[in-house]
Amino acid sequence: MIAHLADMTWKEVAALVSPRLIALWPAGAIEAHGPHLPLATDVIISEEMARRAAKALEGKGRDVILVPSLAFSPAGYAGSFAGTLSLSASTAATQVFELAASLKSHKISKIALVNSHVDPANLAALRDACGKGGIVFPDITRKPWVLRLPDEFKSGGAHAGFFETALVMAARPELVRESIRKSLPAVVVNLGQKIKEGAKTFHECGGPEAYFGDPASATAADGDRIFDVLAQIVVDALEP
């Protein structure tokens, strides 16, 4: 079965807990994603990843509980864009570690963090917290998982580009500003390389509109296909 923690009573949660229970915990950010995608893009993507992974795990006979999303995280690269809300890496790591400990205190011991927000400070915080807290964390920026993803993502230019735009088109098409999306020129920048060279903001990376990649080329069908890959990554990380 698949359950939603926030919708349950405490007695229902207690009755569900068993060695076969897996908690999936979506994590994202509230930050600028170009002029065409909502601030909650990463949350939307992580929630859909978790939902599809939950269905796949249910098909394997596992019980899954979906934990309310972590919506706030380090988002310094987009910090100058209106609406972006950012935490320090230390605060984010503490939040993940302490909330995971709280879940474990209720005998929910198998926890997977499902994250699509790849700001370097956020990834560092999640790696630290998950390592200390015994949380499964399939980091999609690292091998072997990254090898399954589209070239735009692997080349480091996927913020609000083809990759993320296609995913939001598949999950929440009503939130994509289509007339704007179709008119956007591609911004071909290797974010990873720019960051290694010392860039600290999207502006410094060459993205004055807070997007990189090619959002105009995205389709919902692309997003649906990529979601299936992302969900399978979560499943494989939990049940290799």
Phi, psi and omega per residue, in radians:
M1 nan 2.818 3.082
I2 -2.123 2.211 -3.128
A3 -2.200 2.765 3.107
H4 -1.995 2.007 -3.035
L5 -0.910 -0.808 -3.039
A6 -1.170 -0.355 -3.117
D7 -1.584 -0.109 -2.996
M8 -1.712 2.804 2.945
T9 -1.530 2.888 -3.124
W10 -1.132 -0.575 3.127
K11 -1.213 -0.630 3.095
E12 -1.148 -0.673 3.091
V13 -1.138 -0.801 -3.134
A14 -1.027 -0.660 -3.121
A15 -1.270 -0.437 -3.091
L16 -1.429 -0.477 -3.029
V17 -1.062 2.251 3.095
S18 -2.786 2.944 3.115
P19 -1.085 -0.306 -3.119
R20 -1.631 0.011 -3.095
L21 -1.417 2.325 3.073
I22 -2.080 2.272 3.042
A23 -1.718 2.179 3.051
L24 -1.844 2.250 -2.980
W25 -2.189 1.719 3.139
P26 -1.191 2.528 3.112
A27 -2.419 2.422 -3.135
G28 -2.677 -2.481 -3.103
A29 -2.742 2.850 2.933
I30 -1.952 1.719 -3.072
E31 -2.676 2.805 -3.125
A32 -1.056 2.322 3.054
H33 -2.300 1.168 3.133
G34 1.212 -3.125 3.115
P35 -1.472 0.038 -2.988
H36 -2.082 -0.230 -3.107
L37 -2.067 2.671 -3.118
P38 -1.272 2.782 3.104
L39 -1.040 -0.513 -3.092
A40 -1.523 0.337 -3.074
T41 -0.882 -0.851 -3.091
D42 -1.146 -0.621 3.092
V43 -1.129 -0.784 3.123
I44 -1.027 -0.793 -3.117
I45 -1.137 -0.794 -3.111
S46 -1.146 -0.671 3.127
E47 -1.131 -0.702 3.124
E48 -1.235 -0.645 3.025
M49 -0.986 -0.839 -3.108
A50 -1.131 -0.699 -3.130
R51 -1.092 -0.776 -3.134
R52 -1.236 -0.654 3.081
A53 -1.119 -0.675 3.123
A54 -1.063 -0.749 3.114
K55 -1.088 -0.719 3.137
A56 -1.163 -0.702 3.126
L57 -1.196 -0.654 3.071
E58 -1.049 -0.674 3.101
G59 -1.129 -0.350 3.080
K60 -1.619 0.114 3.107
G61 1.527 0.243 3.137
R62 -1.665 2.565 2.970
D63 -1.548 2.397 -3.086
V64 -2.232 2.384 3.017
I65 -2.088 2.207 -3.131
L66 -1.612 2.089 -3.109
V67 -1.528 2.509 3.091
P68 -0.940 2.492 -2.996
S69 -1.189 2.549 2.915
L70 -1.468 1.854 -3.037
A71 -1.678 -0.262 -3.072
F72 -2.025 2.392 -3.006
S73 -2.853 3.052 3.053
P74 -1.078 2.247 -3.115
A75 -2.546 0.780 -3.028
G76 -1.107 -0.562 -3.096
Y77 -1.114 -0.512 3.121
A78 -1.776 0.201 -2.977
G79 -1.032 -0.480 -3.097
S80 -1.474 -0.106 -3.121
F81 -1.585 2.385 -3.066
A82 -0.970 2.333 3.083
G83 1.676 -0.356 3.131
T84 -1.153 2.309 3.114
L85 -2.107 2.200 -2.992
S86 -2.250 2.499 3.007
L87 -1.893 2.810 2.972
S88 -1.279 2.728 3.127
A89 -1.076 -0.663 -3.116
S90 -1.166 -0.700 3.097
T91 -1.131 -0.747 -3.132
A92 -1.104 -0.761 -3.140
A93 -1.111 -0.747 3.122
T94 -1.096 -0.728 3.133
Q95 -1.040 -0.836 -3.130
V96 -1.118 -0.814 -3.095
F97 -1.081 -0.805 -3.076
E98 -1.247 -0.672 3.105
L99 -1.192 -0.642 3.073
A100 -1.121 -0.698 3.091
A101 -1.081 -0.648 3.104
S102 -1.141 -0.746 3.076
L103 -1.053 -0.762 -3.109
K104 -1.172 -0.501 3.117
S105 -1.146 -0.349 3.088
H106 -1.746 0.335 3.067
K107 1.194 0.423 2.969
I108 -1.661 1.651 -2.919
S109 -1.713 -0.371 -3.119
K110 -1.772 1.832 -3.056
I111 -2.175 2.305 3.053
A112 -2.121 2.224 3.065
L113 -1.538 2.174 -3.090
V114 -1.900 1.739 -2.974
N115 -2.107 2.446 3.062
S116 -2.214 0.108 -3.132
H117 -1.673 1.913 -2.934
V118 -1.873 0.428 2.952
D119 -0.949 2.315 -3.068
P120 -0.943 -0.707 -3.141
A121 -1.166 -0.638 3.106
N122 -1.167 -0.787 3.132
L123 -1.067 -0.713 3.123
A124 -1.099 -0.731 3.130
A125 -1.127 -0.746 -3.120
L126 -1.194 -0.717 3.108
R127 -1.060 -0.738 -3.137
D128 -1.119 -0.884 -3.087
A129 -1.150 -0.736 -3.107
C130 -1.214 -0.639 3.103
G131 -1.106 -0.747 -3.136
K132 -1.309 -0.535 -3.026
G133 -1.678 0.016 3.128
G134 1.173 0.619 -3.121
I135 -1.736 2.355 3.053
V136 -1.234 2.211 -3.105
F137 -2.381 1.627 3.049
P138 -1.300 1.686 -3.098
D139 -1.353 1.871 -3.019
I140 -1.270 -0.069 3.073
T141 -1.567 -0.074 -3.062
R142 -2.108 2.752 3.062
K143 -1.196 2.581 0.069
P144 -1.496 -0.155 -2.961
W145 -1.135 -0.738 -3.065
V146 -1.070 -0.462 -3.115
L147 -1.150 -0.326 -3.130
R148 -1.489 -0.183 -2.957
L149 -1.676 2.840 -3.073
P150 -1.062 2.778 -3.085
D151 -1.028 -0.651 -3.127
E152 -1.031 -0.717 3.120
F153 -1.192 -0.791 -3.113
K154 -1.116 -0.490 -3.121
S155 -1.495 -0.028 3.059
G156 1.446 0.320 -3.109
G157 -2.092 0.668 -2.910
A158 -1.826 0.130 -3.092
H159 -1.279 1.928 3.137
A160 1.068 0.366 3.085
G161 -1.632 -2.557 3.137
F162 -0.957 -0.838 -3.022
F163 -1.044 -1.065 -3.061
E164 -1.260 -0.594 3.125
T165 -1.118 -0.761 3.113
A166 -1.060 -0.681 -3.122
L167 -1.160 -0.757 3.114
V168 -1.193 -0.618 3.079
M169 -1.060 -0.592 3.130
A170 -1.365 -0.638 -3.027
A171 -1.595 -0.752 -3.077
R172 -2.471 1.176 -3.036
P173 -1.027 -0.488 -3.112
E174 -1.187 -0.246 -3.134
L175 -1.650 -0.077 3.119
V176 -1.550 2.207 3.104
R177 -1.409 1.563 -2.939
E178 -1.094 -0.742 -3.089
S179 -1.114 -0.595 3.097
I180 -1.304 -0.807 -3.116
R181 -0.920 -0.829 -3.063
K182 -1.120 -0.392 -3.071
S183 -1.659 -0.062 -3.026
L184 -1.399 2.237 3.046
P185 -1.307 2.678 3.090
A186 -1.158 2.446 3.039
V187 -2.007 1.743 -3.031
V188 -1.597 1.717 -3.123
V189 -2.423 2.361 3.024
N190 -1.543 1.707 -3.078
L191 -1.046 -0.732 3.141
G192 -0.995 -0.754 3.140
Q193 -1.191 -0.720 3.116
K194 -1.064 -0.702 3.131
I195 -1.155 -0.729 3.089
K196 -1.075 -0.540 -3.138
E197 -1.399 -0.103 3.045
G198 1.954 0.014 3.114
A199 -1.123 2.423 -3.074
K200 -2.034 -0.127 -3.114
T201 -2.442 2.852 3.059
F202 -1.098 -0.612 3.094
H203 -1.056 -0.817 3.137
E204 -1.141 -0.463 3.115
C205 -1.388 -0.197 -3.136
G206 1.715 0.451 3.131
G207 -2.177 1.302 -3.069
P208 -1.160 -0.250 3.098
E209 -1.858 0.179 3.086
A210 1.144 0.587 2.976
Y211 -2.497 2.696 3.112
F212 -2.471 2.588 -3.089
G213 1.717 -2.724 -2.974
D214 -2.249 1.361 -3.108
P215 -1.119 -0.470 -3.085
A216 -1.158 -0.396 -3.105
S217 -1.544 -0.075 -3.053
A218 -1.290 2.624 3.000
T219 -2.365 2.769 3.094
A220 -1.115 -0.594 3.114
A221 -1.102 -0.695 3.056
D222 -1.043 -0.798 -3.123
G223 -1.080 -0.705 3.124
D224 -1.086 -0.737 3.116
R225 -1.141 -0.748 -3.129
I226 -1.178 -0.655 3.103
F227 -1.030 -0.705 3.124
D228 -1.097 -0.651 3.085
V229 -1.154 -0.804 -3.128
L230 -1.096 -0.730 3.120
A231 -1.116 -0.690 3.138
Q232 -1.159 -0.573 3.062
I233 -1.041 -0.767 3.124
V234 -1.089 -0.799 3.138
V235 -1.082 -0.784 -3.103
D236 -1.175 -0.570 3.106
A237 -1.184 -0.537 -3.129
L238 -1.493 -0.607 -3.055
E239 -2.330 1.210 -3.084
P240 -1.134 nan nan
